[in-house]
Amino acid sequence: MIKVTRLNGAELVVNVDLIEFVEALPDTIISLVTGKKIMIKESADTVIERVAEFKRLSSGSSVPKTVLENRGETDG
C-alpha cells in the first residue's frame, strides 16, 4: 500500500496490486483494475518510486534502497 494525496489535500492509501496504470496529464491520475480513477497531487514518477519502494520492502528487504545508496552499499 502507498500513501498519496488527493487534490483536496486528503490522504489516501492505495493498494499497489490494484494499479493498472498511471497517467501524467496536467494532473496525475491513477487508474485501478476495478475501473476507478484517482486524481492525485503527486507526480507519476513519485508514484513509481513509492510503488518500487513498497515492492522492495515487501519482498523481504528490511532496509530501504535509498539508505543503502547513501551508504554506498548498492550495485549500480
Order of alpha helices (4+ residues) and beta strands (2+ residues): beta-beta-beta-beta-beta-alpha-alpha
